[in-house]
Amino acid sequence: MNRTVFLSLAMVFTLAPFTVSIGGTQAKVTYDGQTPTFVGLYQFNVVIPNIAASNAAPVTFSLGGVSGTQTLSLAVGN
C-alpha cells in the first residue's frame, strides 16, 4: 500500500508590527511569525545592528506598539 504525506510549509506572519532594538539601535527584522514545523512556536529573525561590542547589550521589543516586559540581553562582538 502506498501512502503519500503532504506537509504544508506555509509561513504564518504576525499581524501586528514587530520591532526589535539591540543596544538602543533598531534592528532590521527579516521574519516574524510562526515556525513552519512547530505549532505555536514563533520565530524572529533579526539583523544585529552595527553597535559597539558588549557582553550584555540590552534587547527590547514591541508587538503592535506594546513593549515586551522581559529583561533580555545579548553578547555582541565585532
C-alpha positions in Angstrom: 0.0 0.0 0.0 1.4 3.4 -1.0 0.9 6.3 1.4 1.6 9.9 0.4 2.0 12.6 3.0 1.9 16.3 2.1 3.4 18.8 4.6 2.4 22.4 4.2 5.2 24.8 4.9 3.1 27.9 4.6 4.5 30.9 6.5 2.3 32.5 9.1 3.4 36.0 9.9 2.5 38.2 12.9 -0.4 40.5 12.2 0.8 43.4 14.3 4.0 45.4 13.7 7.0 43.8 15.4 10.2 45.8 16.2 13.5 44.9 18.0 16.2 47.1 19.3 19.6 45.9 20.4 21.9 48.2 22.4 19.4 51.0 21.8 19.6 50.7 18.0 16.7 49.4 16.0 17.4 46.1 14.3 16.2 45.0 10.9 13.5 42.3 11.2 13.7 39.9 8.3 11.0 37.5 9.5 8.5 37.5 12.4 5.9 34.7 12.6 5.3 31.1 13.4 7.9 28.4 12.6 6.8 26.2 9.8 7.2 22.9 11.6 6.3 23.7 15.3 2.7 24.6 16.3 2.5 27.7 18.5 6.2 28.5 18.3 7.1 31.9 17.0 10.4 32.8 15.3 12.0 36.2 14.9 14.9 36.7 12.5 16.8 40.0 13.0 20.0 41.5 11.7 22.2 42.7 14.5 22.8 46.5 14.0 26.3 47.9 13.9 26.9 48.6 17.6 29.8 48.6 20.0 30.9 45.2 21.4 29.2 44.4 24.6 28.8 41.4 26.9 25.3 42.4 27.7 23.7 44.6 25.1 20.0 45.2 26.1 17.4 43.8 23.8 14.0 45.3 23.7 11.0 44.5 21.5 7.4 45.6 20.9 4.5 44.0 19.2 1.7 46.2 18.0 3.2 49.1 19.9 3.2 47.2 23.2 6.6 46.8 24.7 7.8 43.5 26.0 8.3 43.3 29.8 11.2 40.8 29.8 14.7 41.8 30.7 16.8 40.5 27.8 20.5 40.9 26.8 22.7 39.7 24.1 26.5 39.4 23.8 27.8 41.2 20.7 31.3 41.1 19.4 33.0 42.8 16.4 
